């Protein structure tokens, strides 16, 4: 099956909920029209914007996702299965059919201004990248940052896109009040690998430049080696951590590859097409980490795995962090500066 230009997968499998499966005409798949699939954008009319998380594996309680689906098209993305609840595929649909929440800043302001809101750290995004390509035009993530600044509510960001530096004028005042922290995901330092694995993200050097720009601006910045792909990218962990530290990162973390549901066949198809000589190595190491399975949904082990390889990755990470001066301290984010609209009115009156 031909691979579409700028896409990581050639597949668009049916969802687990589909009663009828439509098979594409193999002859039609060779046409230029299907090779060049354009991204489509749809309105998301959600009435709320914050999602509550109670997973013991995650450090945040609240997350905000301005977009559903992600044009970055990372083949390994654990968020792909969420598209099936929309009636779309976790394959090409996930990266070509994007739902946008145009009222995200408005909904966020409404939530933060409510009397029931207790100031808490919010993760932007937690599911799909808040700085995927369409953000350049829609500026929904920027609008949400402006709301966080207005209410002085803390926010963390994780992204693969250099576009986050566009919003330094908002991030700098947030950071000056200890209200913002950014993590940049660096999966590989190899441009050729990144181009087929994460086709519409910023190239590795641009991500390192992003870390540098944020650090120079005084915004606490870290690096996420995520996902770490055993047998394919694990050998790069020390080099990634070293490069990130040299560009100003102070924090670091890592997550081992997860292949939930439909992500598994998508990833294996991609791997066999692009790195057939690595298939057996990657599959065997994943099975060693996950008690004979390729994925594990259990809390406590799904992010890191278990066994000899999990211990080896943990030791390599800890040693590299000590060597390159990462994770010496953890910048705190404040919640005591939060200002409600009513409080702001009173302050203005007294002033």
CORLIN-V364192 format. One line per field, one symbol per residue. psi: psi as a letter, one per 40 degrees, with the letter a starting at -180 (. if undefined). A space follows every 10 residues. Layout:
# CORLIN-V364192
psi=???
This chain:
# CORLIN-V364192
psi=hihiheidie igiiieehdh hhhihdddee iddddghihi hihhfieidh hhhfheeiei diihheihih edfhdeheed ddddeeeiie bdddeehhhh gdeddddddd ddeidehhhi hhhgddcihe fideddddfd dddddddddd efhiiiihie heddedfddd ddddddefei ihhhhhdieh dddddddgdf iiiddddddd ddddddeehh iihhghihhh ededeedddd ddddddeeid iiiihihigh bedddddddd ddddgdeedd dddddddddf feieihehid edddaiaddd dddddddddd dddefifdih hihieeehhi dddddddddd .
